[in-house]
Amino acid sequence: MSESGGSNGMDERACEVQLGGKLGGLSLPRQVFVLAIWPLLEQVLAFFVGLTDLLISARMADGMERVAILDAMGVGGYVAWLMAILQGAVATGVMALVSRATGARDDGLANRGLGQGLWLGLAAGIGSMFLLLGAMRFLIGWIGMTPEATVQAEAYLRVLSVSAPFSGALFAVNAALRGSGDTRTPFLAMIVVNVVNMALSWTLVFAPGPVGGHGIDGIAWGSVGGWLAGLAVVVLIVGRGGEGGLHWTRECLRPHGETMRRVVRVGMPQAMEIAGMWSIHAYGAKVISGLGSGGTLGAHILAIRVESLSFLPGFAIATASSALVGQYLGAGSKEMAVKAVRFSWMFAALLMTLAGVFFFFGRYQVIGWMAAGSELHVELAAPLLMVCAVTQPFFATCIIMKTSMRGAGATHLVMAWSFSTMLFFRVLVLGLLARFTELSLVGVWVVFAVDLLVQSVVFTRLHFAGKWLDARV
């Protein structure tokens, strides 16, 4: 049997490996459930926050002004993704380090990962804020929008950039807690983020002046307030001792170069991968924006919002898989790490496929509800959900395999293959089709679907090859 684990049973010693903390003594399905349930609820909340922002923006105006606002929110989401490049890299490195330390029962290293992650996350947030402010106007112009949508997008992003230091620090602390097996505390923090975000955004847009009436700026300020409140809550909870045993100490908060280098070593390939993915997705947004006189980008974002009903639970399961991979590798059991991935893969594929059935049969109803009164967006977005429905098993495979490999520390492997396949399909193939054919929005999504299919095959082969299990953290 190979190191990656075969289908004919496992080494008895591997089966006897017991994780510490709240996961100790639980069966594998229960471990996945315990680790996934809070991120799943967190993702559900995140969906409703995004939905609230969308409902607010869709009801702020009528006619072509509403089209401009929805397109601005669409491109704003893409450009704001810049903030995730450095923040996601730190979070990935912190989670890999803390999960390994937790599996090896090295509490000192796990706490150092928490403390150094806080400083690295804060630094990443400040860096991403200046990156967004510096690149915002150029990127909006490059993607190409109507003058009305451009004004709205710049206003939204200028305020949203203020949230970056808070979100960067919160991402890092939450990643450390998840790596230790505590997914409940990040969920509580994200409840605060989401509730404050929704309440503030709605108030700042629709309340009577001078409190309300702030338009798209009000939506952005709601996000800023939410991230600040969430960070304050998680810092206080960890100060009292989180469920995973992590807590603030002077030693863990004192700068420690070696721990920071270990986090950065794992996180940098992730940063490069996200930067590459962002560039590729931004190119896709540019192509989509140029397909018509207006509304295509807003319809694209509407379809993604609906699709998130499937991939957000998928990412919650992947979070559990990633934490288990790190902990089992830290405990010395490659076989159990592989088994955790395969169980999570089966679970995510089942859930996301069922969601695809819902997308196929309910596409007009759900899009019509989210974009009430905008027949243009319903006409453009509903057919995209048919493509989306077919891709769900492939998307589930990509989510679980990539996230699990990152949890093992094999971020360089994920970066190389993910970036190369996306570059081929979403830039080269899409660019040629946009130039030489009458490409439609549905055609763009078909290209994306083929990319997901190929990636699912590639990462399945990488999983069974097993080299990702030997990554250094």
N, C-alpha and C positions, 0 to 999 in steps of 0.2 A: 504493500500500500504506500502511495506517495505521501509526502509531507502535507499536501493540501487536503488529505482525507479522502477516502474512497467510499463506495456505496456498500461495502461488505462489512460493516461494523467498525469498531474503533478499539484502540488500545485500552485495556482495562484500567491502566494507571491514569490515562487521560480522562476516562469516565469518572474517576474518583476525585478529580480536581474540584475543590470547593472554593467559591469566591467568598470574600469577607463582607462584612457590613450587612446591609439590608437584603443583599442578593444571596447571602449564604443559606444553603439548604433548600433553595427553590429549584424547581425543574426549569429546563430551558424555556418552554412556552411561558411559564409564569415570570421568568426573568425578563423576557421580551415585553410581556404585558406591563410589568411594573415600571420598566424604563420607558415604554412608549406611551402609556396612557396620559401622562402629564404633558409631554410634547404634543400629543394629538389634540388635547383640549386647548393647548396654547395655539396650535395652528388653526383650530376652529375660530378662536378669538381673533387671530390675525386676519382670517378671511372676512370676518364681520367688520373689522376696522377698514380693510380695503374696500369692502362693499359700502360702508358708510361714507367714505371719502368719495366713492363713485356716485352714490345717490345724492350727496350734497352737490357735487359738481354738476350733475345732470339736471338739477332743479334750481340752479342759481340764475339761469337765463333761458331764453327761448330761441328757436330758429337757428340761424347760422352762428350766433354768439355761443349757443350751447355746443354746437359742433366744434368751435374753436377751443372752448374750455376743455372738452373731453379729449381733443387731440393734444392740448397742452399737458393735461394730466398723464397722457400716454407717453409723450416724449420726456416729460419730467421724471417719470418712473425709470426710464432707461438711463437718463443722465445721472439721476440720483444713485443708480447702481454703482457708479464710480466709488461711492463711499464704502461699498462692501469689499472692495479689492484688498485694502490693507487690513480692515477689520476682520474679514473672514479668514485671512491668512493667520492672524494672531489667534483667533478662536480655534482654528484647526490644530495649530501647534500646541496650544494649551491643553486641549482635550486629549490629544494623543499622549502627551507627557503625564498628565494627571491619571488617566486611565491605566497606563502602564504601572505607575507608582502605586496606585490603589491595588491592582492585581498582585503586585509584589509585596504589598503591605508595608510600603515605605511611606509612613505618614509625613515625615519631615519633607521629603521631596514633593509629595502631593501638595502640601501647604505652600511650599516655595513656588510651585507652579501657579497656584492661585494668586499669590502676592505679585509675582513678576508679571503674570498675565494682566493684572489690573493696570500696571504702569505701561506695559506694551500696548494694551487696548486703548488707553487714554492717548498715548502718543500717536497710534494709528488713526484715531478719530480726529485729532488736530491736523495731522497730515492730510487726511482725506477731505477735511473741510476746505483747506486752502487749494487742494487739487480741484475740487468741485467749483469753487469760486473762480479760479483761474481759467478753467477750461469750459465753463458753462456757455458763454456766449458763442464761442467758436463752434462747439458741438451742436448747439441748437440750430445755428445757421447751416452747418454741414448737413444735418439730417434733412433740413428743408421743411418749412411750414408756412402757413399763411401769416401775414403780419400780425393779425389779431391773436393767433395762437402763440406766436413768438413772444409777444408782450406778456401774456398770461404765464407761459412756461418760465420766463426769466424771473418774474415776481415770485412764483412758487419756490423755485430752487434757491433763490437768494436767502429766503427765510429758512428753508429746510436745512441748509448747510450748517446752521447753528447747532443742530441736534447731533452732529457727528461725534464730538468728543464724548457725549453722554452715551450714545449707542455703542461706540467702540469699546468703552470700559465695561458696559453691561454685557455685551456679547462675550467678552473674555471671561468675566466672572461666571456667567451662566455656563460657558463651555467647561470651565474647571469643575463646577458643581455636577454637571452631567457626567463628566468623566469619572467622578468619584461615586457615581450611582445615585445621586440626588437629582432627580428631574422635577420634583415637586416645587422646590424653592424657585427655580427659574420660571416655572408656570405661575407662581404667585406674583413674581415680579412683572411678568408679562401681562397678567390681569390688570395690574396698576397702569402699565404703559397703555394698554388698549382702552381701558375705561376713561382715563384722563384724556387720551387722544380724541376719542369719539365725543366726549362731553364738551371739551374745549372747542373742537372744530365746529360742532353744530352751533354752539353759543356764539362764537366769533363771527359766524357767517349769517345766522338767521335771527339773533336777538336784536332788539331795538338798539339804535345808537345811543351813546358812543361805544357801548360794549360790542355790539354786532355790526354787521354791514361791511366786514373787511374782505369779502370776496375770497379769492383763491389764497391770499395771504393768511386768512383765518384758518384754512385747512392746514397750512404749513406750520403755523404757530401751535396748533393743536398737537402736531407730531413732536415738536420741540418740548412742549410741556410734558407729554407722555413719557418720552425717553428720560428726561430729568427725574421725574417722579419714580420711575421704575428703578433707576440706578440707586436712588436714595433708599428705597425699600430693600433691595438686595444687599446693600452694604450693611444696613442695620440687622438684617436677618443673619448674615454670615458672622457679624460681630457677636451674636448670641450663640453661634455654633450651628452650622447647617446639618441637615439629616445625614449627609455623607461624611460628617466628621471634620470637614474643612472649616477653618476659622481664622480670623485675623490675628497675627502675632507680630511683634516688632521684628523678629527674625525674618519672617516671610515677606514683610514689606520693605526690608532693607534691600537695596539693589544688589542683585547677584548675577554677575556676568555669565557664568557657565550655564545657569538655568535659562537665562534669556537667549543665549546662543542656541541651546537645544530647541527652544520654542521656535526661534527664527529659522533654524535649519529645516524643520518640518514644514513651517508655514510659508517659506518663500516660494517653493514650487506651486503652492496653492495660490499665492498672489499672482504669479505669472500665468497660471491657468485662468484665474478669474479675469485678469486683464485681457488675455486673449479672447476669452468668451465674451467679455463686454464689447470688445472691438467688433467681434463677429456679429453679435446681436445688434449693435448700433448700425452696422452696415445693413442688416436686415430691416431695421426700422427706416433707414434712408430709402431703401427700395420700396417698402410698403407706402411710405409717405408720398412717393412719386407716382403711385399707381392711379391716383384720381385727384379731383379738385379739392377734396376734403372728406374727412370721415373715416378713411381707411385705417389710419393709425388708432383712432379711437375704437373702431370695431375690433381691431386686433387685440387691444388691451381688454376689451369686454370679454372676448372669447377666452383669453388667458385667465381672467378672473373666475369664469365659470370652471375652467379646467382645474383651477386650484382646489376645487372640491375633491379632486382625486389625488393630486400630487402633494398636497399638504399632509394628509394622512400618510402618504408614502414616505415623506421626509421624516415624519415622527417615528415610523418603524425603523427607518434608516439610522436615526439618532440612537435608538436602542441597540441596533446591530453594531454600530460603530463603537459604542461604549463597551459592549460585551467583547468585541474583538480585542480592544486594547487591554481589558482586564484579563481575559483568558491568555493572551500572549504574555502579559506580565506574570501570570501564574505558571507559565511554561507549558501550556497546552494548545498547540496548533490545531489539533483535531477538534477540540471544542469551539475554537474560534471559527473554524470552517462550518461546523454544524450550526452555529448561531447565525451565520450569514445565510445559509441555505433555508433555514426555517423562516427567517425574516423575508427572504426573497419570495417564497411561496405565499406567505401571508400578504405581502404588499401587492403581488401580482393579482391575487384573488380580489382584494378590495378595489384596486384601481380598474380592473376589468369590469366589475359590477358598476362602478361609476361611469365607465364608458357606455354601458347600455343605457343608463339614465340620460347621458348627454345626447345620444342618438335619437331617442324618442321624445325628449322634452326640450329640444334645442330652441324652438320658437317661443315657447312659453317662458323659459327662464331668461332669455335675452330680452324679450319684450317687457318683462318685469323690471330688469335692471336698467334698461334704457327707455323707460316709459315715455311715449310721445315722440320718439325718434325712429320713424320707419326706416330711415336711411341706415342706421346702425343695426337694426334688426335684420334688414335685407343682406347686409354685408357680413355680419358676425355669425348668424345661425348656421350657414353651410360649413363654417370652419369646425363646428363641433362634431360633424360627421367624420372629418379627418381625425380629429382629436380622439374620438371613440375607438378607432381602429388601432391607434398607437399606444393605448394604455399598457398592455403587457410589456412592450419594449421600453416604455418610459419607466415602468416599475423596475425592470432589470437594471437600467442605467443608474437609477437613484440608489438602489441597494448596493450594487457592486462598487460604484465610485465612492460612496460615503464610507463603506466598510473598509475599503483599501486606504482611504485617508485616515480612518481610525487606527489602522495598523502602522501609519507613518509613511505609506508608500505614495506620497503625494506627487513625487516626480513621475511615477509610472502613469498615474491618472492624468497628469498634465500633458504628457507627451501624446498619448493616444486620443484623449478627448479633444485637444486642440487641433491635432492633425485632421481628424475626421470632420470636425466642424468647419475647419478652414476649407476643406475640399468641397463639401456640399453647400454650406451656407454662404460662402464667398464666391468660389470659382463657378460652381454649377448655377447658383442663383444669379450671379452677375451675368453669365452668358445668356441665361434664359431672359433676364430683364432687358438685355440689349438686343437680342435677335428674335424675340417672340412677343406676342401680345399677352404678357404675363398677368394673371389675375391674383387676387388675394388668396383664393383657394389654392391656386398653383404654388404660391409661396409656402403655404402650409403643407402641401404635399412634399415639397423639397425638405422641409423640416422633419416630416414623418420618415422619409427615407434615411435621413441622417440618424434619427433615433434607432431605426431598425439596424443599421450597420453598427452603431455604437453598442447596442445590446449584444450583438454577436461577438464583437471584439472583446468587451469586458467579461463576457461569460467565458471565453477562451482564456483570458488572463486569470480569471478566478481559478479555473481548474488546473492551470499550469502551476499555481501555488507560489511563485516567486515573491509575491507581495507580502507573504508571511515572514520574510526574512528582513524586512525594512528596519533600519536603525532609527531609534528615537532618542 
